[in-house]
Amino acid sequence: MSGQFPPIEPYDSGMLDGGDGYWVYWECCGNRAGKPVLYLHGGPGSGCSASQRRFFDPQSLPCRAV
């Protein structure tokens, strides 16, 4: 995909207990002071990738990937 933003690394991440043995990975990246974006993607086991972080402007938007 062309026009993506530069690569960035998450500043925070973890696992959320979904109950019944299920765990959901989450991560935060981008500008902590901006208006948050919640990025929901894929299905069980699909995970987050570095390329998906590049969909959002890291200078203005904090992205929460779940």
PQR file with spaces between the fields and no chain letter, atoms N, CA, C, O and H, PARSE charges and radii, in Angstrom:
ATOM       1  N    MET     1       0.851   -1.184    0.000 -0.4000 1.5000
ATOM       2  CA   MET     1       0.000    0.000    0.000 -0.0000 2.0000
ATOM       3  C    MET     1       0.888    1.235    0.000  0.5500 1.7000
ATOM       4  O    MET     1       1.769    1.357    0.851 -0.5500 1.4000
ATOM       5  N    SER     2       0.679    2.137   -0.920 -0.4000 1.5000
ATOM       6  CA   SER     2       1.489    3.358   -0.968 -0.0000 2.0000
ATOM       7  C    SER     2       0.876    4.431   -0.077  0.5500 1.7000
ATOM       8  O    SER     2      -0.309    4.373    0.254 -0.5500 1.4000
ATOM       9  H    SER     2      -0.036    2.039   -1.612  0.4000 1.0000
ATOM      10  N    GLY     3       1.688    5.405    0.306 -0.4000 1.5000
ATOM      11  CA   GLY     3       1.205    6.511    1.115 -0.0000 2.0000
ATOM      12  C    GLY     3       1.101    6.217    2.590  0.5500 1.7000
ATOM      13  O    GLY     3       0.445    6.960    3.321 -0.5500 1.4000
ATOM      14  H    GLY     3       2.650    5.451    0.037  0.4000 1.0000
ATOM      15  N    GLN     4       1.730    5.152    3.046 -0.4000 1.5000
ATOM      16  CA   GLN     4       1.694    4.862    4.474 -0.0000 2.0000
ATOM      17  C    GLN     4       2.644    5.778    5.226  0.5500 1.7000
ATOM      18  O    GLN     4       3.592    6.309    4.648 -0.5500 1.4000
ATOM      19  H    GLN     4       2.262    4.549    2.452  0.4000 1.0000
ATOM      20  N    PHE     5       2.392    5.959    6.503 -0.4000 1.5000
ATOM      21  CA   PHE     5       3.242    6.767    7.372 -0.0000 2.0000
ATOM      22  C    PHE     5       4.495    5.977    7.740  0.5500 1.7000
ATOM      23  O    PHE     5       4.527    4.761    7.556 -0.5500 1.4000
ATOM      24  H    PHE     5       1.622    5.527    6.972  0.4000 1.0000
ATOM      25  N    PRO     6       5.527    6.646    8.257 -0.5600 1.5000
ATOM      26  CA   PRO     6       6.766    5.952    8.630  0.2800 2.0000
ATOM      27  C    PRO     6       6.517    4.897    9.714  0.5500 1.7000
ATOM      28  O    PRO     6       5.575    5.015   10.497 -0.5500 1.4000
ATOM      29  N    PRO     7       7.365    3.870    9.753 -0.5600 1.5000
ATOM      30  CA   PRO     7       7.218    2.836   10.782  0.2800 2.0000
ATOM      31  C    PRO     7       7.403    3.407   12.187  0.5500 1.7000
ATOM      32  O    PRO     7       8.233    4.290   12.403 -0.5500 1.4000
ATOM      33  N    ILE     8       6.627    2.898   13.131 -0.4000 1.5000
ATOM      34  CA   ILE     8       6.763    3.282   14.536 -0.0000 2.0000
ATOM      35  C    ILE     8       6.614    2.021   15.390  0.5500 1.7000
ATOM      36  O    ILE     8       6.108    0.997   14.930 -0.5500 1.4000
ATOM      37  H    ILE     8       5.953    2.181   12.955  0.4000 1.0000
ATOM      38  N    GLU     9       7.053    2.117   16.611 -0.4000 1.5000
ATOM      39  CA   GLU     9       6.920    1.022   17.566 -0.0000 2.0000
ATOM      40  C    GLU     9       5.905    1.412   18.635  0.5500 1.7000
ATOM      41  O    GLU     9       5.778    2.596   18.947 -0.5500 1.4000
ATOM      42  H    GLU     9       7.464    2.948   16.985  0.4000 1.0000
ATOM      43  N    PRO    10       5.180    0.453   19.204 -0.5600 1.5000
ATOM      44  CA   PRO    10       4.236    0.764   20.271  0.2800 2.0000
ATOM      45  C    PRO    10       4.963    1.284   21.517  0.5500 1.7000
ATOM      46  O    PRO    10       6.072    0.845   21.822 -0.5500 1.4000
ATOM      47  N    TYR    11       4.336    2.213   22.228 -0.4000 1.5000
ATOM      48  CA   TYR    11       4.907    2.670   23.493 -0.0000 2.0000
ATOM      49  C    TYR    11       4.327    1.886   24.666  0.5500 1.7000
ATOM      50  O    TYR    11       4.824    1.983   25.788 -0.5500 1.4000
ATOM      51  H    TYR    11       3.435    2.569   21.980  0.4000 1.0000
ATOM      52  N    ASP    12       3.270    1.104   24.405 -0.4000 1.5000
ATOM      53  CA   ASP    12       2.692    0.262   25.444 -0.0000 2.0000
ATOM      54  C    ASP    12       1.951   -0.887   24.763  0.5500 1.7000
ATOM      55  O    ASP    12       1.434   -0.726   23.657 -0.5500 1.4000
ATOM      56  H    ASP    12       2.866    1.025   23.493  0.4000 1.0000
ATOM      57  N    SER    13       1.898   -2.041   25.419 -0.4000 1.5000
ATOM      58  CA   SER    13       1.167   -3.183   24.888 -0.0000 2.0000
ATOM      59  C    SER    13       0.904   -4.165   26.018  0.5500 1.7000
ATOM      60  O    SER    13       1.519   -4.079   27.081 -0.5500 1.4000
ATOM      61  H    SER    13       2.318   -2.172   26.317  0.4000 1.0000
ATOM      62  N    GLY    14      -0.002   -5.087   25.788 -0.4000 1.5000
ATOM      63  CA   GLY    14      -0.288   -6.071   26.806 -0.0000 2.0000
ATOM      64  C    GLY    14      -1.348   -7.047   26.343  0.5500 1.7000
ATOM      65  O    GLY    14      -1.746   -7.064   25.178 -0.5500 1.4000
ATOM      66  H    GLY    14      -0.502   -5.156   24.924  0.4000 1.0000
ATOM      67  N    MET    15      -1.791   -7.856   27.281 -0.4000 1.5000
ATOM      68  CA   MET    15      -2.821   -8.850   27.009 -0.0000 2.0000
ATOM      69  C    MET    15      -4.007   -8.584   27.936  0.5500 1.7000
ATOM      70  O    MET    15      -3.828   -8.414   29.142 -0.5500 1.4000
ATOM      71  H    MET    15      -1.468   -7.843   28.227  0.4000 1.0000
ATOM      72  N    LEU    16      -5.204   -8.550   27.380 -0.4000 1.5000
ATOM      73  CA   LEU    16      -6.438   -8.314   28.117 -0.0000 2.0000
ATOM      74  C    LEU    16      -7.145   -9.653   28.311  0.5500 1.7000
ATOM      75  O    LEU    16      -7.380  -10.379   27.344 -0.5500 1.4000
ATOM      76  H    LEU    16      -5.350   -8.689   26.400  0.4000 1.0000
ATOM      77  N    ASP    17      -7.480   -9.977   29.539 -0.4000 1.5000
ATOM      78  CA   ASP    17      -8.168  -11.231   29.845 -0.0000 2.0000
ATOM      79  C    ASP    17      -9.620  -11.121   29.398  0.5500 1.7000
ATOM      80  O    ASP    17     -10.389  -10.334   29.950 -0.5500 1.4000
ATOM      81  H    ASP    17      -7.289   -9.388   30.324  0.4000 1.0000
ATOM      82  N    GLY    18      -9.992  -11.915   28.392 -0.4000 1.5000
ATOM      83  CA   GLY    18     -11.352  -11.900   27.867 -0.0000 2.0000
ATOM      84  C    GLY    18     -12.266  -12.922   28.534  0.5500 1.7000
ATOM      85  O    GLY    18     -13.439  -13.040   28.180 -0.5500 1.4000
ATOM      86  H    GLY    18      -9.368  -12.555   27.943  0.4000 1.0000
ATOM      87  N    GLY    19     -11.724  -13.658   29.498 -0.4000 1.5000
ATOM      88  CA   GLY    19     -12.516  -14.668   30.191 -0.0000 2.0000
ATOM      89  C    GLY    19     -12.552  -15.986   29.419  0.5500 1.7000
ATOM      90  O    GLY    19     -12.252  -16.026   28.226 -0.5500 1.4000
ATOM      91  H    GLY    19     -10.771  -13.562   29.786  0.4000 1.0000
ATOM      92  N    ASP    20     -12.914  -17.037   30.100 -0.4000 1.5000
ATOM      93  CA   ASP    20     -13.032  -18.377   29.508 -0.0000 2.0000
ATOM      94  C    ASP    20     -11.766  -18.804   28.770  0.5500 1.7000
ATOM      95  O    ASP    20     -11.848  -19.526   27.776 -0.5500 1.4000
ATOM      96  H    ASP    20     -13.157  -17.004   31.069  0.4000 1.0000
ATOM      97  N    GLY    21     -10.601  -18.369   29.242 -0.4000 1.5000
ATOM      98  CA   GLY    21      -9.334  -18.766   28.628 -0.0000 2.0000
ATOM      99  C    GLY    21      -8.929  -17.953   27.411  0.5500 1.7000
ATOM     100  O    GLY    21      -7.923  -18.267   26.775 -0.5500 1.4000
ATOM     101  H    GLY    21     -10.535  -17.783   30.049  0.4000 1.0000
ATOM     102  N    TYR    22      -9.691  -16.912   27.068 -0.4000 1.5000
ATOM     103  CA   TYR    22      -9.373  -16.078   25.904 -0.0000 2.0000
ATOM     104  C    TYR    22      -8.564  -14.859   26.326  0.5500 1.7000
ATOM     105  O    TYR    22      -8.832  -14.257   27.366 -0.5500 1.4000
ATOM     106  H    TYR    22     -10.509  -16.658   27.584  0.4000 1.0000
ATOM     107  N    TRP    23      -7.585  -14.503   25.525 -0.4000 1.5000
ATOM     108  CA   TRP    23      -6.755  -13.326   25.764 -0.0000 2.0000
ATOM     109  C    TRP    23      -6.726  -12.485   24.499  0.5500 1.7000
ATOM     110  O    TRP    23      -6.670  -13.024   23.394 -0.5500 1.4000
ATOM     111  H    TRP    23      -7.367  -14.993   24.681  0.4000 1.0000
ATOM     112  N    VAL    24      -6.764  -11.155   24.654 -0.4000 1.5000
ATOM     113  CA   VAL    24      -6.755  -10.233   23.516 -0.0000 2.0000
ATOM     114  C    VAL    24      -5.517   -9.355   23.631  0.5500 1.7000
ATOM     115  O    VAL    24      -5.303   -8.700   24.651 -0.5500 1.4000
ATOM     116  H    VAL    24      -6.809  -10.717   25.552  0.4000 1.0000
ATOM     117  N    TYR    25      -4.697   -9.345   22.572 -0.4000 1.5000
ATOM     118  CA   TYR    25      -3.514   -8.488   22.534 -0.0000 2.0000
ATOM     119  C    TYR    25      -3.945   -7.065   22.218  0.5500 1.7000
ATOM     120  O    TYR    25      -4.845   -6.856   21.403 -0.5500 1.4000
ATOM     121  H    TYR    25      -4.870   -9.877   21.743  0.4000 1.0000
ATOM     122  N    TRP    26      -3.309   -6.076   22.859 -0.4000 1.5000
ATOM     123  CA   TRP    26      -3.566   -4.666   22.564 -0.0000 2.0000
ATOM     124  C    TRP    26      -2.233   -3.929   22.535  0.5500 1.7000
ATOM     125  O    TRP    26      -1.259   -4.365   23.149 -0.5500 1.4000
ATOM     126  H    TRP    26      -2.579   -6.245   23.521  0.4000 1.0000
ATOM     127  N    GLU    27      -2.199   -2.819   21.824 -0.4000 1.5000
ATOM     128  CA   GLU    27      -1.007   -1.973   21.802 -0.0000 2.0000
ATOM     129  C    GLU    27      -1.399   -0.518   21.555  0.5500 1.7000
ATOM     130  O    GLU    27      -2.450   -0.235   20.980 -0.5500 1.4000
ATOM     131  H    GLU    27      -2.990   -2.465   21.325  0.4000 1.0000
ATOM     132  N    CYS    28      -0.540    0.397   21.997 -0.4000 1.5000
ATOM     133  CA   CYS    28      -0.736    1.835   21.821 -0.0000 2.0000
ATOM     134  C    CYS    28       0.488    2.410   21.117  0.5500 1.7000
ATOM     135  O    CYS    28       1.622    2.071   21.457 -0.5500 1.4000
ATOM     136  H    CYS    28       0.314    0.167   22.464  0.4000 1.0000
ATOM     137  N    CYS    29       0.260    3.272   20.144 -0.4000 1.5000
ATOM     138  CA   CYS    29       1.360    3.936   19.458 -0.0000 2.0000
ATOM     139  C    CYS    29       0.876    5.301   18.966  0.5500 1.7000
ATOM     140  O    CYS    29      -0.325    5.572   18.950 -0.5500 1.4000
ATOM     141  H    CYS    29      -0.661    3.547   19.868  0.4000 1.0000
ATOM     142  N    GLY    30       1.811    6.146   18.571 -0.4000 1.5000
ATOM     143  CA   GLY    30       1.470    7.479   18.076 -0.0000 2.0000
ATOM     144  C    GLY    30       1.497    8.530   19.171  0.5500 1.7000
ATOM     145  O    GLY    30       2.038    8.306   20.253 -0.5500 1.4000
ATOM     146  H    GLY    30       2.786    5.926   18.584  0.4000 1.0000
ATOM     147  N    ASN    31       0.904    9.680   18.874 -0.4000 1.5000
ATOM     148  CA   ASN    31       0.888   10.840   19.760 -0.0000 2.0000
ATOM     149  C    ASN    31      -0.085   10.619   20.919  0.5500 1.7000
ATOM     150  O    ASN    31      -1.294   10.520   20.705 -0.5500 1.4000
ATOM     151  H    ASN    31       0.464    9.862   17.994  0.4000 1.0000
ATOM     152  N    ARG    32       0.427   10.542   22.121 -0.4000 1.5000
ATOM     153  CA   ARG    32      -0.415   10.294   23.306 -0.0000 2.0000
ATOM     154  C    ARG    32      -1.413   11.419   23.566  0.5500 1.7000
ATOM     155  O    ARG    32      -2.444   11.191   24.198 -0.5500 1.4000
ATOM     156  H    ARG    32       1.409   10.622   22.295  0.4000 1.0000
ATOM     157  N    ALA    33      -1.124   12.628   23.091 -0.4000 1.5000
ATOM     158  CA   ALA    33      -1.975   13.788   23.371 -0.0000 2.0000
ATOM     159  C    ALA    33      -3.054   14.006   22.313  0.5500 1.7000
ATOM     160  O    ALA    33      -3.911   14.871   22.496 -0.5500 1.4000
ATOM     161  H    ALA    33      -0.286   12.813   22.578  0.4000 1.0000
ATOM     162  N    GLY    34      -3.042   13.250   21.212 -0.4000 1.5000
ATOM     163  CA   GLY    34      -4.012   13.450   20.135 -0.0000 2.0000
ATOM     164  C    GLY    34      -5.344   12.772   20.411  0.5500 1.7000
ATOM     165  O    GLY    34      -5.531   12.141   21.451 -0.5500 1.4000
ATOM     166  H    GLY    34      -2.346   12.548   21.064  0.4000 1.0000
ATOM     167  N    LYS    35      -6.277   12.912   19.458 -0.4000 1.5000
ATOM     168  CA   LYS    35      -7.591   12.271   19.552 -0.0000 2.0000
ATOM     169  C    LYS    35      -7.406   10.788   19.198  0.5500 1.7000
ATOM     170  O    LYS    35      -6.931   10.482   18.104 -0.5500 1.4000
ATOM     171  H    LYS    35      -6.125   13.424   18.613  0.4000 1.0000
ATOM     172  N    PRO    36      -7.770    9.857   20.101 -0.5600 1.5000
ATOM     173  CA   PRO    36      -7.475    8.436   19.891  0.2800 2.0000
ATOM     174  C    PRO    36      -8.241    7.798   18.731  0.5500 1.7000
ATOM     175  O    PRO    36      -9.377    8.164   18.431 -0.5500 1.4000
ATOM     176  N    VAL    37      -7.592    6.848   18.102 -0.4000 1.5000
ATOM     177  CA   VAL    37      -8.186    5.997   17.074 -0.0000 2.0000
ATOM     178  C    VAL    37      -8.168    4.579   17.618  0.5500 1.7000
ATOM     179  O    VAL    37      -7.136    4.118   18.105 -0.5500 1.4000
ATOM     180  H    VAL    37      -6.669    6.550   18.346  0.4000 1.0000
ATOM     181  N    LEU    38      -9.297    3.877   17.544 -0.4000 1.5000
ATOM     182  CA   LEU    38      -9.350    2.474   17.943 -0.0000 2.0000
ATOM     183  C    LEU    38      -9.388    1.644   16.670  0.5500 1.7000
ATOM     184  O    LEU    38     -10.329    1.749   15.883 -0.5500 1.4000
ATOM     185  H    LEU    38     -10.136    4.251   17.149  0.4000 1.0000
ATOM     186  N    TYR    39      -8.379    0.831   16.469 -0.4000 1.5000
ATOM     187  CA   TYR    39      -8.257    0.015   15.265 -0.0000 2.0000
ATOM     188  C    TYR    39      -8.566   -1.441   15.607  0.5500 1.7000
ATOM     189  O    TYR    39      -7.775   -2.108   16.274 -0.5500 1.4000
ATOM     190  H    TYR    39      -7.615    0.746   17.108  0.4000 1.0000
ATOM     191  N    LEU    40      -9.713   -1.927   15.150 -0.4000 1.5000
ATOM     192  CA   LEU    40     -10.108   -3.321   15.343 -0.0000 2.0000
ATOM     193  C    LEU    40      -9.860   -4.044   14.028  0.5500 1.7000
ATOM     194  O    LEU    40     -10.213   -3.539   12.962 -0.5500 1.4000
ATOM     195  H    LEU    40     -10.356   -1.385   14.608  0.4000 1.0000
ATOM     196  N    HIS    41      -9.265   -5.204   14.099 -0.4000 1.5000
ATOM     197  CA   HIS    41      -8.878   -5.884   12.862 -0.0000 2.0000
ATOM     198  C    HIS    41      -9.012   -7.385   13.008  0.5500 1.7000
ATOM     199  O    HIS    41      -8.985   -7.913   14.119 -0.5500 1.4000
ATOM     200  H    HIS    41      -8.979   -5.614   14.965  0.4000 1.0000
ATOM     201  N    GLY    42      -9.155   -8.060   11.903 -0.4000 1.5000
ATOM     202  CA   GLY    42      -9.072   -9.516   11.824 -0.0000 2.0000
ATOM     203  C    GLY    42      -9.941  -10.275   12.807  0.5500 1.7000
ATOM     204  O    GLY    42     -10.844   -9.727   13.440 -0.5500 1.4000
ATOM     205  H    GLY    42      -9.177   -7.631   11.000  0.4000 1.0000
ATOM     206  N    GLY    43      -9.635  -11.545   12.906 -0.4000 1.5000
ATOM     207  CA   GLY    43     -10.356  -12.413   13.815 -0.0000 2.0000
ATOM     208  C    GLY    43      -9.407  -13.041   14.812  0.5500 1.7000
ATOM     209  O    GLY    43      -8.265  -12.601   14.940 -0.5500 1.4000
ATOM     210  H    GLY    43      -8.902  -11.990   12.392  0.4000 1.0000
ATOM     211  N    PRO    44      -9.857  -14.055   15.515 -0.5600 1.5000
ATOM     212  CA   PRO    44      -9.020  -14.699   16.525  0.2800 2.0000
ATOM     213  C    PRO    44      -7.671  -15.141   15.963  0.5500 1.7000
ATOM     214  O    PRO    44      -7.590  -15.794   14.922 -0.5500 1.4000
ATOM     215  N    GLY    45      -6.619  -14.766   16.683 -0.4000 1.5000
ATOM     216  CA   GLY    45      -5.278  -15.179   16.307 -0.0000 2.0000
ATOM     217  C    GLY    45      -4.620  -14.377   15.205  0.5500 1.7000
ATOM     218  O    GLY    45      -3.490  -14.683   14.823 -0.5500 1.4000
ATOM     219  H    GLY    45      -6.684  -14.236   17.528  0.4000 1.0000
ATOM     220  N    SER    46      -5.292  -13.354   14.675 -0.4000 1.5000
ATOM     221  CA   SER    46      -4.714  -12.610   13.543 -0.0000 2.0000
ATOM     222  C    SER    46      -3.592  -11.671   13.968  0.5500 1.7000
ATOM     223  O    SER    46      -2.687  -11.409   13.177 -0.5500 1.4000
ATOM     224  H    SER    46      -6.210  -13.106   14.984  0.4000 1.0000
ATOM     225  N    GLY    47      -3.628  -11.154   15.206 -0.4000 1.5000
ATOM     226  CA   GLY    47      -2.563  -10.304   15.714 -0.0000 2.0000
ATOM     227  C    GLY    47      -2.482   -8.941   15.039  0.5500 1.7000
ATOM     228  O    GLY    47      -3.227   -8.648   14.104 -0.5500 1.4000
ATOM     229  H    GLY    47      -4.364  -11.367   15.848  0.4000 1.0000
ATOM     230  N    CYS    48      -1.561   -8.111   15.533 -0.4000 1.5000
ATOM     231  CA   CYS    48      -1.283   -6.787   14.972 -0.0000 2.0000
ATOM     232  C    CYS    48       0.055   -6.859   14.249  0.5500 1.7000
ATOM     233  O    CYS    48       0.947   -7.604   14.655 -0.5500 1.4000
ATOM     234  H    CYS    48      -0.955   -8.349   16.293  0.4000 1.0000
ATOM     235  N    SER    49       0.191   -6.093   13.194 -0.4000 1.5000
ATOM     236  CA   SER    49       1.463   -6.077   12.472 -0.0000 2.0000
ATOM     237  C    SER    49       1.997   -4.651   12.389  0.5500 1.7000
ATOM     238  O    SER    49       1.252   -3.682   12.536 -0.5500 1.4000
ATOM     239  H    SER    49      -0.533   -5.487   12.864  0.4000 1.0000
ATOM     240  N    ALA    50       3.289   -4.545   12.154 -0.4000 1.5000
ATOM     241  CA   ALA    50       3.928   -3.234   12.032 -0.0000 2.0000
ATOM     242  C    ALA    50       3.338   -2.441   10.871  0.5500 1.7000
ATOM     243  O    ALA    50       3.239   -1.216   10.954 -0.5500 1.4000
ATOM     244  H    ALA    50       3.894   -5.332   12.034  0.4000 1.0000
ATOM     245  N    SER    51       2.946   -3.110    9.798 -0.4000 1.5000
ATOM     246  CA   SER    51       2.387   -2.394    8.649 -0.0000 2.0000
ATOM     247  C    SER    51       1.040   -1.758    8.980  0.5500 1.7000
ATOM     248  O    SER    51       0.706   -0.714    8.419 -0.5500 1.4000
ATOM     249  H    SER    51       3.026   -4.104    9.730  0.4000 1.0000
ATOM     250  N    GLN    52       0.261   -2.358    9.876 -0.4000 1.5000
ATOM     251  CA   GLN    52      -1.037   -1.785   10.249 -0.0000 2.0000
ATOM     252  C    GLN    52      -0.869   -0.499   11.051  0.5500 1.7000
ATOM     253  O    GLN    52      -1.724    0.383   10.982 -0.5500 1.4000
ATOM     254  H    GLN    52       0.532   -3.206   10.331  0.4000 1.0000
ATOM     255  N    ARG    53       0.215   -0.378   11.807 -0.4000 1.5000
ATOM     256  CA   ARG    53       0.471    0.868   12.554 -0.0000 2.0000
ATOM     257  C    ARG    53       0.692    2.041   11.607  0.5500 1.7000
ATOM     258  O    ARG    53       0.481    3.191   11.991 -0.5500 1.4000
ATOM     259  H    ARG    53       0.910   -1.095   11.863  0.4000 1.0000
ATOM     260  N    ARG    54       1.105    1.771   10.401 -0.4000 1.5000
ATOM     261  CA   ARG    54       1.455    2.820    9.438 -0.0000 2.0000
ATOM     262  C    ARG    54       0.241    3.433    8.747  0.5500 1.7000
ATOM     263  O    ARG    54       0.401    4.345    7.936 -0.5500 1.4000
ATOM     264  H    ARG    54       1.276    0.837   10.089  0.4000 1.0000
ATOM     265  N    PHE    55      -0.968    2.957    9.045 -0.4000 1.5000
ATOM     266  CA   PHE    55      -2.193    3.520    8.463 -0.0000 2.0000
ATOM     267  C    PHE    55      -2.555    4.865    9.088  0.5500 1.7000
ATOM     268  O    PHE    55      -3.343    5.618    8.514 -0.5500 1.4000
ATOM     269  H    PHE    55      -1.097    2.216    9.704  0.4000 1.0000
ATOM     270  N    PHE    56      -1.993    5.177   10.251 -0.4000 1.5000
ATOM     271  CA   PHE    56      -2.395    6.352   11.024 -0.0000 2.0000
ATOM     272  C    PHE    56      -1.215    7.285   11.227  0.5500 1.7000
ATOM     273  O    PHE    56      -0.088    6.833   11.425 -0.5500 1.4000
ATOM     274  H    PHE    56      -1.353    4.566   10.717  0.4000 1.0000
ATOM     275  N    ASP    57      -1.472    8.589   11.179 -0.4000 1.5000
ATOM     276  CA   ASP    57      -0.426    9.607   11.345 -0.0000 2.0000
ATOM     277  C    ASP    57       0.067    9.603   12.792  0.5500 1.7000
ATOM     278  O    ASP    57      -0.671   10.011   13.689 -0.5500 1.4000
ATOM     279  H    ASP    57      -2.388    8.956   11.019  0.4000 1.0000
ATOM     280  N    PRO    58       1.299    9.151   13.037 -0.5600 1.5000
ATOM     281  CA   PRO    58       1.798    9.054   14.411  0.2800 2.0000
ATOM     282  C    PRO    58       2.047   10.407   15.068  0.5500 1.7000
ATOM     283  O    PRO    58       2.163   10.483   16.291 -0.5500 1.4000
ATOM     284  N    GLN    59       2.131   11.467   14.282 -0.4000 1.5000
ATOM     285  CA   GLN    59       2.353   12.803   14.841 -0.0000 2.0000
ATOM     286  C    GLN    59       1.080   13.400   15.429  0.5500 1.7000
ATOM     287  O    GLN    59       1.155   14.251   16.315 -0.5500 1.4000
ATOM     288  H    GLN    59       2.037   11.405   13.288  0.4000 1.0000
ATOM     289  N    SER    60      -0.102   12.964   14.947 -0.4000 1.5000
ATOM     290  CA   SER    60      -1.333   13.585   15.434 -0.0000 2.0000
ATOM     291  C    SER    60      -2.308   12.623   16.103  0.5500 1.7000
ATOM     292  O    SER    60      -3.148   13.057   16.892 -0.5500 1.4000
ATOM     293  H    SER    60      -0.163   12.273   14.227  0.4000 1.0000
ATOM     294  N    LEU    61      -2.219   11.324   15.807 -0.4000 1.5000
ATOM     295  CA   LEU    61      -3.207   10.386   16.333 -0.0000 2.0000
ATOM     296  C    LEU    61      -2.576    9.316   17.215  0.5500 1.7000
ATOM     297  O    LEU    61      -1.594    8.688   16.819 -0.5500 1.4000
ATOM     298  H    LEU    61      -1.537   10.971   15.166  0.4000 1.0000
ATOM     299  N    PRO    62      -3.131    9.102   18.411 -0.5600 1.5000
ATOM     300  CA   PRO    62      -2.727    7.929   19.177  0.2800 2.0000
ATOM     301  C    PRO    62      -3.582    6.745   18.715  0.5500 1.7000
ATOM     302  O    PRO    62      -4.809    6.843   18.717 -0.5500 1.4000
ATOM     303  N    CYS    63      -2.977    5.660   18.329 -0.4000 1.5000
ATOM     304  CA   CYS    63      -3.694    4.500   17.844 -0.0000 2.0000
ATOM     305  C    CYS    63      -3.736    3.427   18.917  0.5500 1.7000
ATOM     306  O    CYS    63      -2.712    3.109   19.521 -0.5500 1.4000
ATOM     307  H    CYS    63      -1.980    5.580   18.326  0.4000 1.0000
ATOM     308  N    ARG    64      -4.907    2.870   19.156 -0.4000 1.5000
ATOM     309  CA   ARG    64      -5.091    1.748   20.062 -0.0000 2.0000
ATOM     310  C    ARG    64      -5.480    0.558   19.198  0.5500 1.7000
ATOM     311  O    ARG    64      -6.607    0.500   18.705 -0.5500 1.4000
ATOM     312  H    ARG    64      -5.739    3.128   18.665  0.4000 1.0000
ATOM     313  N    ALA    65      -4.589   -0.373   19.008 -0.4000 1.5000
ATOM     314  CA   ALA    65      -4.877   -1.554   18.181 -0.0000 2.0000
ATOM     315  C    ALA    65      -5.290   -2.704   19.082  0.5500 1.7000
ATOM     316  O    ALA    65      -4.636   -3.000   20.082 -0.5500 1.4000
ATOM     317  H    ALA    65      -3.673   -0.326   19.409  0.4000 1.0000
ATOM     318  N    VAL    66      -6.382   -3.341   18.708 -0.4000 1.5000
ATOM     319  CA   VAL    66      -6.899   -4.482   19.470 -0.0000 2.0000
ATOM     320  C    VAL    66      -7.091   -5.640   18.513  0.5500 1.7000
ATOM     321  O    VAL    66      -7.520   -6.717   18.925 -0.5500 1.4000
ATOM     322  H    VAL    66      -6.913   -3.100   17.896  0.4000 1.0000
